[in-house]
């Protein structure tokens, strides 16, 4: 059962983006959706995004770079948890498992910093 949407925000960093996506897809906890917000990137980033083939991934593309587009991440609060990350962030293989265990253990926690 999916509990978390992970929203990854990217803009023109295809080399970092590939690593960030791989670090998410290779998590030990696998029940998540990955929404990639492409904030008006160039063709190199768009070409990379076209190669992704994982049912957990959804790509939302903005026509041009805009600070306001980042707020679209909050449109994906349809599950219990929402995580925001960026194209230059990498996660340890057990990162999600560890963070979700913290949140599940103590329902008084509303924010879990990395």
C-alpha angles and dihedrals in degrees: 000000000000114000103164142046114206112203114199116193118206141177124173100325104114096159094052092038094059090053093046092050092047091051089054097044091049095057119133087229105066106175100100142100120233115211114189115203107202106198099206099301126178125258096275091063092041090052090052092050090053090061094060114109112177125119091223092064127092122176123208115188129200117205094225137014110274134164090217092060090071088068088066086080088079090062087076101068095116093116132059094264138033124196125191120203138160139230093259096051121101126195129212111239092256098040097109093042091052096046094045091049089055092050094045092048094054116031089187089074111094099169129037115194119205 
